Amino acid sequence: MSRDKRTLIKGPPPSDYYGIPYRSLIPLKVENLIVAGRCISSTHEAQAAIRIIPIVVAIGQAAGIAAALSAKLSTPPRRLNVSLLRKTLREQGAII
């Protein structure tokens, strides 16, 4: 924590991380829907890690950007170019 008592958010060390694939935000049987937060597709073991607030916020940011890009490009979320999504998230300062 910094001296002025604001919250300091740090990313994990470069070799200590896990990824959340974009496909976990896309339901298998529903088109044009992106889920975010604790309801994404994951294993029981992964739920312990993805339910904490900073991760939920990051998932929400990714879902929001994906929705915006899908609308802008008239592309269903399932067919969205994930490289473009990652590029856009990095431009916004997301840690991915």
N, C-alpha and C positions, 0 to 999 in steps of 0.2 A: 504494500500500500504506500502511496506517496505521502509526503509530509503534509500536504494540504487536505488529507483525508478523503480525497476522491477515490473512487474505485479504479483500480488498475487491472486491466484485463490483458493477460499475456497468453500467447500461444504456447503450445507444447514445444519442447526441443525438437529440432528438425527430424531426429530419428525416432521420436516417440509420439506417434499419432495413429489415428484410424480414419478411414474415409467413410462417407455415407453416400452411396451411389444415387444418382438422380432417379434411377428406376424405382427406388424404394418410395418415392413420392408419387408415383403413377400407379393407380389401381389397375389390376389386371383386366377387370370386366366392365369398367366404366370409362367412357371416352370423355375428353375435354374436362377432366378434373385433376387437380393437383392437391395432394394432401400435405399437411405440415404439422409439426409438433409431435406429440406423443403417439399419434395415430398412424405414423408411417409404417411401412412394412419392415419388420425386423424380427430377429430371433429373440427369444426370452432373455438370453444373456445380454444381448445388445441393448435391450430396453433400459437396463440400469444406467448405461452410459448416455443414452440419447434423451433421457427425461429431465436432465438438469437444464436450468434456465439458459445459460450461454449457448448450449447446443441447440435448444429449441429456438432461440432467437436466430441463430445461423441458418437453421432449416427454414424458418419463416422467411428470411431474406432471400434465400435461394428459390423458394416457392413463389414469392412475389415477383422476383425478377423473371423467372420462367414464365409466369402468367403474362407479364407485360410483354416479353419478347414474343410469346405465342400470339398474342393479340395483334401486336405491331406487324408481325410477319404473316399473319393469317395462317398459322401452322398449328396443328393440334399439338398439345403438350407432349404426347407420346413420340412425335416426330421432330421435336425441337433439337437443333444442333447443340449438343452438350458442350462442345468446344467454345461456341459462342456464349453460352451461359457462363462457363468458367471465366472466360475473358471479361465479360461484363462484371461479374462478381469481383474479380481482381481489381478492375478499374475503380470499384467502389471501396476498395480496401479490405475486402473480406479475406479471411485466412482460409485458404482451401488447399 
